[in-house]
Amino acid sequence: MARREFLTRLSQIAALPFLAAGAMKAQAQAQASKKPLKVMMKSAWGSDDPTKAAFPFSHGLALSEAGHEVQIYLLGEAVSLMRKAVANSVTPVGWPPIVESLTKLAGKKVPIYACGACSRARGVTEEDLANFGARFGNPAVFVSLVEWADRVITE
């Protein structure tokens, strides 16, 4: 009985390098097969909740830096963040001001769309959008982004 237990444990110990190599190979294959995603980020959060307002920009930036294609669509109160004065003044809890993420996204040429009707209602102009390389959107643009995307993230 002791001999059987000894041999069983010995065989388990001897198999460890092979199991580890198999696990590493599987992990390498999973990483190699990971394809870049097309991600649409949608948000309606504005300056009334700075932390929630920051999510599409900070997460969009992280996704872009990870090699994924990202496009952002803003509507409702979120369009007011396209005004440079607002973007400079909105600082989420524990994160840098929103203007920093917006500036980085613009530098990476991540497309940002602000709902045209929402923008007009809040006085956001084309000049405001130009600060971050953004453009006006509309329902047709929204639909095209949803159709383009592999993933739609609403924040």
Buried (B, 14 or more C-beta within 10 A) or exposed (E): EEEEEEEEEEEEEEEEEEEEEEEEEEEEEEEEEEEEBBBBBBBBBBBEEBBBBBBBBBBBBEBBEEEBBBBBBBBBBBBBBBBBEBBEEBBBEEBEBBBBBBBBBBEEEBBBBBBBEBBEEBEBEEEBBEBBBBEBBEEEBBEBBEEEBEEBBEB
